[in-house]
Amino acid sequence: MATAPEKLPSQEKLLTDYVRRLEKLKDGRGLAHIHLSKLLPFNRRDQHVRTAAGNFDQLIKDMNGQLFALKNADLFFFFKTNVKGQVETIIQKVRFLFGDDPLVEEEGKDGREFVTWYDATSQYQEIVQLVQGLADAEEKRQTEVRNRMDARQRLKEKQKKGEPLTPSVLAKVEESLSRADLSNLVRRQFICRVDSKMVPEQLFSELFISIQDLRETILPGVNLVSNRWLFQHLTETLDRRVLSMLMKTDAVSISGDISFNINIRTLLSDQFQVFDDNLSAARRGAIVIELQKEDIFSDLSSYLFAREFVQTKGYRLCLDGLTLETLQVIDRERLGADLAKIVWHPNLADGGDDVQATIKKLIDRDGPERWILCRCDNREAIDFGRAVGIDQFQGRFVENLIAEDGRRRDLLKLKRRIERSSEPQEEDA
């Protein structure tokens, strides 16, 4: 039986092994230590490091050098001294990539060095100490990461078995919420139109407070969702805090079209009236209010009143949390909601042609602009949605597409910067 491949060794380990072997081959060799770790965070993203490292490919193919790209973004390039001139030319080209970074602009000041050169023959022990120090630092970092992950896992297990949410515990939670700064618990997830090439177009973003992060921050030993009715009361408290934060633009950015989930009781409360009074008519049109189906049908008359109120003001209303089962009995059009979210689940695809035809008929009737497929964690969700006519999506896979699109754009900017720096400069007449 085939065994799983062993974990590939890290660049730090490979570098340590290489330096150990270098002792017998150090004559006629040099090292260029390129300090990309000292660049601004924006300039040392993975794609930037890969682009910089790619400049050394030809020397490596010609057996004239060996490159190591470390976790901290630094590059170690060992080379035969007879090609040092070529190495210097390449490093000068890499400098051009980061020409607007303080490391390059202020090189030589206050210890700012873009590259440090070593001669392996005379400075071998210095190289050994440098590499061993980096290896030790990486091992320490990995140990700390493992310890944090273990602690987080223990906390999750404790929470699953944690203290149930009781009225007295809820009172403690709400007291803590009144004092806590929740702005760092606010998360944003984009709703995007996704085309056939998997390129996302951001339409609006949903703001929400992560219950898991809240639980870990406020009362890590309590299972906040163990009691449905008390949890409902807790979400109303959170609603009020979110409304309060949205009125403070310095606490949470509300640029662009946004949505947030809220309870009907909160919509009809004085707190929402205060929030509404502080918004311009144009801003109301950029806000989508999401309501859970359970909240709607627990008091349908209150929903109808709230719907009339918010839509008259100019807000859009989204029916959240529809599943394959509830799609059979809940009609977005009859409820008067502007939008509706279907929760992705593999059973949508597993239902075969009948399920696909039913959903497609619904999308064709209302138009794709009315429907969003949410919780899309994989490509299958996007493919299913497009097959039934949906083109608006939300979820972790969509966030990955946004990040990938950002990387593509950054690489294109880098490529253009390199091309501009390579163009011959016209001499003054």
N, C-alpha and C positions, 0 to 999 in steps of 0.2 A: 504494500500500500504506500502511495506517495506521501511524503511528509510535507508539512507546510514549510515554505522557505524561511530561513532564519532572517531576523530583522537585519536590514542593511546597516553597516557601521556608519557612524556619523562622520562628517567631514573633519571634526576635531580629532576623532580617533585615527582617521586615515592620515591626517597631518602629523600626529604624534609618531605613528609608525614610520612615515616617510623620513622624518627628521632623524629617527633612530638609525635608519639604514644609510642616511646621508653621511654619517661619520666617516665611512670608508670611501666616499665618492665626493667629498666636499671640495677638493681642489678644482679650481676652474668653474666654480658655481657661485651664483649670487641669489639674493632674495629681495623682492620688492613687497613690502607690507603696505597695502593700500587701505587707508583708514576710512572706509565708507561708513563705519559706525559713528563717526563724528559729524556726519551730514545731518541736516534737519530731517525729522521723521518723514516728511512728505517726499524727500529726495532719495530715501533708502528703502522704498518699497521693493517687493520681490522683483517686479518687472524691471526696475532700474538696475538692480544688482545683476540680473541676468543679462541685460544689455551691456553693462560694463564688462562682465566676464566674457561675453561673446567675442570681444575684441582680441582675446588671446588665443582663439581657436587655431589659427594657422600655425603659430609657433608650437602649440601642443601637438598638432598633426605632424609637424616636421621633427618631432622628438627633441625639440630645443627647450622645452619647459614643462612645468607641472603646476596646475592651479588648484587651490583649495578655497572654497567659498564658505565662510563660517556662519554660524547662527546669528552672530551680532552684525552681519553684513560685511565684515572685513574680508579682503581678498589677500591671499598669500600666493605669490607667483615666484617659484624657483626656476632659474634659467641658467643656461650656459653663458659664461661671461663674454663669449665671442659674439653674442647677439644682444648685448646690453643696449646698444644704440637703437635697435628695433623696439626693445622693451620700453625705452624712454619715449620713443615716438608714440607708442600705443598708449602709455600712461598720460601723455599730453593730450591725446584725443579723448581719453576718458575724462580728463579735467574739464574739457569743453562741455561735456554732458551736464556738468554741475556748476557751470560758470556763474550762476546767480546765487550759489550757496555761500554763506559766510566762511565756511571752511576754505573755499577756493579764493574768495575775494580778499580774505584777511590772512592768507597763508604766510606763515613765518612769525605772526604776532601771537604772543601769549601761548606759545607751544602748539599753535595750530599748524599741523603738518598733514598734507594730503597723502604723502608717501614717505616711508622710511626705508633706506637702502641698507643691506647687509652684505658683507663679503663672507661667504661660508668658510673660506680657508682661515681667516684671521678672527672671525667673530662667531665661530660655531657654538661656543658655550652660551653666548648671549642669545642666539637663536633657540637653543634648547630651553633656556630659562623662560623666554618669551612664550614659546609654544606650550610648555608645561603649565605655565600660569593660566593661559587661556583654556587649556583642557580642564584644569582644576575648577575654574570659574564656571564652565559649562556643566560639569558634573554636579557642582553645588546647585546651579539653577534647576537642573532636571530633578534633583532630589526635592527641592522646594516645591516644584510644580506637582510632583507625585504626592507630596504630603498635603498640599492644598486640595488636590483631587480626592484623596482618601478622606480628608476631613469633610469635604462637600458631600461625598457619598454617604458617610456616616450620618450627616445632618439630614439628608433626604430620607434615609431609612428611619431615623428617629421621628421625622415629621409624619411619615406614613402611619406610624404606630403612636403618634403623639397624642397629647391631651385633647379631648374633644372640645369643640367650641360650645361653651355654655353661656348663659346670660352674664354671669360674673366675669368670665374670661373676655367676653365681648366688650364689657365695660372697660376692662384694662386695655384692650386693643384700641378702642376709640379714644381713650385718654392719651395713649401713646401717639395716635394719629394726629391729635390736636397739636402736638408739640413737634412732630417729626417733619423734616424737610423731604418731601416726596418727589421733588423735581428730578432727583437722580434715579428714581424708579420708573419714570415715564419712558415708555418705549414707543418707537415709531416704525410702522410697517407700511410699505407702499402698495397701492392698488395700481396695476399697470396693464396697459394694452400690450399684448405680446404677439408679434407677427410670425409668419411661417419660418423665419430664420432665427427665431428665439431672441430677437432684439426687443428689449422692453421700452415702453414709453410711459413715463410716470404721469398718472392722472391726478391722484390725491393720496394722502397718507392717513392712516388710522393711528390715533394716539391712544395709548392705554397704559394702565399701571400693571406691572407684572405681579400677579398674586404670589407666585413662587418667591420672587425677590422680596416682596413685602413680608411674607411669612418669615423668611430668613433674617430680615432686618429688625422687625418689630418683636415677634414672639416665636423664635425658632422651634420651640417645643410644642406648638399648638397646631392641630390640623384644622385650618380655617374653613374648609369645605365640608366638614363632617356633619353639619346641621344646615339643611337647605334654607330654612326660614331665617335663621340667625345670620347666615351668610348673605342673604338678600338684604337684610338690614345693614350689614357691613358695606355692601356695595353702594347703598344710598349715601353712606358717609363718605365713601371714596368719590362718588359723583360730585358732592359738594366741594371736596378738596380740588378735584380736577377743574371744576368751573372757576374756582378761586385762582388757581395757577394760570389758567388760560387768560384771565384778565390782567395778569402781570406778565407783560411781554419779555421782561428780563429773566423770568423764571423758566418759561417754556416758549420756544419759538413757535408762532402759529402762522408762519409764512406759507403761502400756497394754500390750495384747497385741502381741508382736513376733515376727518370724521372722528367721532368718539361714541362709545357705547354708554347709554344712560338709562336709568329707570324712569318709567312713566310718572311715578310719584315725584321724582326730582324735576321732571319737565314742568309739572304743575306747581312747583314750589316757589317761594319768594326768592330763593337763591338763583334760580334760573331767570327770574324776572330781572334781577339785578344784573346778571350776566348779559341778558339781551339788551338792557338799557345802555350798556357800555359799547355796543357794537353798531357800526354803520350798516345801512341797508345793503351796501355792496359786499360787506364782509359776511353777512348772513347767507348770501347766495353762494359763498365759498365753503359752507359748512354742511356736512352730512351728519345727521343724527341717527345712530343705529339703535334699534330696539330688539330685544330678544322675544321670540315667539311665545315663550312661557309667560312673560310679563304682559304681553298683549291680551292673551286669552284668559288670564286670571281676572281681568277687569276690562272687558271689551268697551264698555261705555266711556271709561276714562281714556282709553286709547283713542277713540273716535274724537273726543273733545281735544285731546292733546295734538292729534294729527292736524285737525283744523287750525289750531292755534299756531303751530310751528310752520306749517306750509303757507299760511296767510302772511307770516312774517318774512318768508323767503327762504327758509331752510329747506333742505331736501331730507327725506325720510327713507331709511334703509331697513328692510326686514332681515334680521340676521339669524343664522343658525338653521336654515332649512336643510333637511336631509332627504334621502330617497323616499322614506316613508311619509314625511310631512308634506312633500310636494304633491302627494295625492289628494290632500284635504285642505291645504292652505293656498288661497289664491291671492297673489300679490296685487293684482288689478282690483279685485273686490275690496281689499283692505285699503286701497288707495296709497300704497307706498310707492315712492319714486324708484327705488332700487330694491334688489333682493340678493342675498348671499346664499349660495349653495355650498355646503361643507363637503369638500372632496373626501371620498372614501372609495377604496377599490371595488366595493360592491356596485358602484355606478357603472364601471366598465364590465364587471362580471355579470351584470344583468342582461347582457346581450342586446340584440337588435330592438326588442320591445321597449326596454328602458331608454335606449338611445333615441328611439323614434318619439317617445313621449316627451322627453326633455327638449328635443329639437323642435317639436311642434310648439312648445311653450315659448322657446326663445324666438322662433319665427313670428309668433303672434305679437309678442311685446317689443321685439327688437333687441339686439345684443347690448345696447347701451344701458339696458335695465338690469342686467344680470352680471354677477361676479362669482367666480369659483374661488373659494378661499381654502386655506390650509393646504395649499399645493406644495407637497414636500418632494415631488419628483417629476420627471419629464412626462410620465404616464398621465398625470393630472392635466397638464397643458394640452397634450395630444387629444385626450378625451374632450376637453372643453371646446377646442377648436372644431372637433368632429361634429359637435351638436350646435355650433354657431356662437359659442361664448368666446369673447376675445378680451375680457377683463379678468385679471387673476391676482391672487394675493397668497403669500406664504413664503416659507424658507427657500424653496427653489427659485421663486421670483426674486428674492433678495440676492441670491447667488448670481442670477442673470444680470441684475443691476451692477453688482460688484465686478463681474466679468466685462460688462460693457464699459465700466469706468476704467478698467485696466487696458482695454483696447484703445480707448481714447488717449490715455496717458502715454502708451507706447507710440501712438501716432504723433503726439506732440514731441516726444523724444526723438523720433525719427526725423521730424522736420527740423528740430534744433540741430541735430547732427549734420543734416544736409546743408543747412545755412552756414554752419561753422566750417564746412569743408569747401564752400564756394570760394574761389580766388577773389581777393580784395583788389578793387581797381586802384591803381596808384594815382596819386594827385598829378595832374599835368604840370 
